[in-house]
Amino acid sequence: MKLHVFHRTRYAYASPVRESFNEARLQPVTGALQTCEAFRLTIVPDCQVFHYPDYYFNSVHQFDLTSLHKELVVEAHSDVVTKDDPGITAGARSAPLGELGPLGQVERCYDFLQSSTYVESGPAIAALAQRVVGAETDCWQAAQAISAHIHNEFKYQPASTNSRTHMREVLETQTGVCQDFAHVMLGYCRSLNLPARYVSGYLYNGPADGLKGAQASHAWVEVYVPGRGWFGLDPTNGKIAAGNHVKVAVGRDYSDVPPVKGTYRGTGRRSMTVEVLVTLAEQPAAARA
């Protein structure tokens, strides 16, 4: 599937600000299941942009604005070719949960077994997770059970939370958005000693798909299956991540991979608007933005 992703973040300030230091994680990854064929980043006001990989090998674009400005616009266009993952099926069996061993020493799994800024693991969360997986002992099947549980039992409600909502609050209300559901799944998996990492990206919703979280930044989870590698699960939609998922970055939770983040000097009164549009690349350019 060839997709075009348009993402625009606009900050408007009540009075001019200065010394704005920013990072953007907007460039889709290139790997075995996805190729970013083109990427263009535009910053207004115009400035110099530096590009580097972060600790988790995500593409980061860093830019600073030292002059006064009342508006900041960050706009990204990406052309991405994706495909479904043939490496594992829903019915596949993998390693038993009780025999996972010290996975913290494998392929940088350590970070993805710990509590993090918005994710809690530990005995109390493990008890909740164990009730969800029941008698299931296979790690891949257990991960799918957790994803299905969140999809079936939690209510998707836009604007019910914010980017700083902790998974504990989501467990209390059982309401949230894709970011929140990913955080809950991370906590459940990590508490069962199953490495799990946060994935930020986008979701293409075809005419008949009826998927939640499309036409906005989307989030899902990748779990580490011993002997096979990392595989994606989307608890918001109760699905294995597939060719309509565009992967941008991975981290311990949202705090590692916000699309745009930064600091500045000046007024605290500002507004932010975000526009996202994911289309089939074959569509005319006029339909994209």
N, C-alpha and C positions, 0 to 999 in steps of 0.2 A: 504494500500500500504506500503510495506516495502522497505525502501530506504537506500542506503549507501552514505554518504557525505564525500568527501575528500577535504580538504582545506589546502593549503600551502602558506604562505607568507614568502618571502625571502628578506632580506635587505643585500646589499653588499656595504661596505664603502671603499672610496678611500684610507684611512689610518686607523689604529686601533683607535677604540673609547672605552670609558669607562663609568662607572656610567650610565648604561642603565636601566631605570625604565619603566615597561610596564604593560599593561592590555590587556587581550584578552576576547572577548565575542563571543565565538565560539560554546558553548555547546547548542544544541537544547533544548527547553523547554519540560517538561512533564506536560500534562494536560488532559482535557476531550477529546480532539481531536487528541492528539499526545503523543507518548511515546518514549523517548530516551532510547533505550535498552542498548546501550553501547557507551562510549565516551572515546577516548584516545588522550591526548595532549602530544606532544613531542617538547622540546625546545633544540636547538643547538646554542651555547654551553649549556651543561647540567647545570641546576640550580634548586634551590628549588622553588616550585610553591605553592601559597596560593589560596584557593578557598573560595569565599563568595558571597552572594547575594547583588546587589546594591539596590538603593532606589526604583526601579521599579521591584525588585525581579528577575532581570536577573542574570544568572550565570556569575561570573567574575573570571578569573584566573589571578592572579597578580604575576609577577616575576621580579627580579632585577639581573643585571649582573654588577659586580664591576670590574672584571678583563678586560684587553685589549682584544678586538676581532675585526675581520674585516668582520664578517658575522653573521647574526642572522636569524635563520630559525624557524618558528612557524608552526607546522603541526598538524592538527586535523583530526581524523577519527570518524565518528558518524554512528550508526545504529539506524534508526528512523522508527517507525510505525505510519502512518498517516491515517486519514479518512476524508471524506467530512463532512461538518457541516450540520446536519439535522435541526438545530434550527431555520432557517429562509430561505425563498425562494425568488427568484427574484421578484415575484409578491406580496409579503406580504405587508400589510399596518401596520403602527406603529403609533407613536405619531405625532400630527401636529407640524410643525416647530414653529408656533407662540405660542405654549403652553408648550414649553420645560422647562421653568422656570429656577430656579437657579441650574443648573446641576453642577456648580462648587463645590457644597457641596456633590455630590454623587460619591462614589467609586473612589476617587482621580481624578475626572474629571477636576479639576481646572487647572492643568498644561496643559491639552490638549484642553483648550479653549483660550490660550494666544498666542501672538507672541513668537517666539523662535529664536535661532541663525540663522537659514536659512529659517524661515517661517514668513510671515507677515500677520496679520489679521487687521481688522478695516473697517471703512466705505467705503474706496475706493475699497478694495478687496471684501467687501460685495456686492457692486454694480455690480461687474463683476460676482460674484457667482449668484446673483439674476437673471441676464440675462440668465445664464445657466439653472437654475431650472425653470424659468418661473412661471407658475401658480401652479406648484406642491407644495403642502403644507405638504406632508408626509415626515418625516425626512429620513426614509430608502430609499424611492423612490428618494428623492432629492440627497442623497449621491450617488445612482447609476447613476443618471443623470450627476453628476459632473464627476464620473469615466468614463462614456461613452464619455463625451465631451472631456476630456483629451486624451483618447484613439483615438478618431476620428480626432481631430483637431491639435494635437501636433505630431511632427515627432520624432521618435526614431532614434537617431544617436549616436552610440558609440564614445567615445573620444571627443565629442563636448563640454563637460563641465568637471569639476573636483569636488572633494569631498567638496570644499568650495564654490561652486556656490550657490548663493541665489536665491530664487524663483522669485524675481523681474526680474532677467536676463532671466530666462526661460520664463516668461510671454512675454518678449519683442521679443524673438526669436522663441518661440513656438517649441523649439528643445531641446532635452536632452536625459537622460537615466532614468531608473526606479527610482533612488533616486530623481531626479528633479521632475518627475511627481508625486511622493508621496508628495513632499514638496508643490507643487501647490495645490494638493487636500486638504492637511492639512489646508492651508491658506483659501481656499474657504469654507470648512466645518466649521472651527472655526469662521469665520466671520459671519456665519449664526447661531451661538450659538449651533452648533452641535459638541460635543466633538469628536476629532479625534487624533489618535496617530500613530506614525511612527513604522513600523515593519521591522526588518531586518531578513534575512534568506536566503533560497535557493529555487530554482524552478526546479522540474524535468520535462524535456521536452521529452515525449515519441516519438516514431517513427513518429506518425502522428499528433502530437499536434501543431507544428509550433508556439510555444510560444517564446516571446522575453524576454531576461534577464536570460535565463537558462545558466548553466555551468559558473556561476559567482555569486558573492553575489547579492542577489535580495532584492528589497524593495517594500512594499505595505502599505496599510493604514487599520487601524481598526477604525470603527465609533461606538459610543455608542448609542444603540437603547434603549430608556427608557422601562423598564419592561422586557427586553430580554437580555441585556448585550452587549458585544463587538463582532462585526462581521467584517470580512476582505473583502476588495475590492482591486483588482489589476488594477489600472488605465493604466499601461503599456500594459496590455493584454485585458482590458475591461471585466474582469471576477470577479465573486465572488471567493475569496480565497478558495481553495479546497484541496483535499488530495495530490496534487502534490506540494503544498507549504509547506516548512519546516520552521517553526517559530523558531527563535533563541532569539530575544530580542525586547523589545518595549521601546520607549522614545518619547521625544518631537519632535525630528528630528534626522538626521544622527549624529549630534555632540554628542548625548547621547549614541550611540550604534555602533561605528566603530568596525569592527572585531578585529583589533589590533591597539593600539595606545600607544605612549610612548615618552620619552625624553631621551637624552644622551648627553655626553660631547665629543666633537671631531669634525672632519671634517663635513662640510655641504654638501660635495659631496658624494652622495649615490645613489643607484638605488634600486627600489623595484619591485619585480615580484610577481604576485598572480596567483595561479592555483586552480581551483575549478572543481570538477567532481561529479555529482550526478547520481547514477545508481540504478537500481533495485537490491536489496540486493541478489537476487537469482543468479545474474551473477557471473561468476568465479572471484576470487580475482585478477587475472592477468589483467582483463579488467577494474579494478577500478582506478588504479593509474599508 
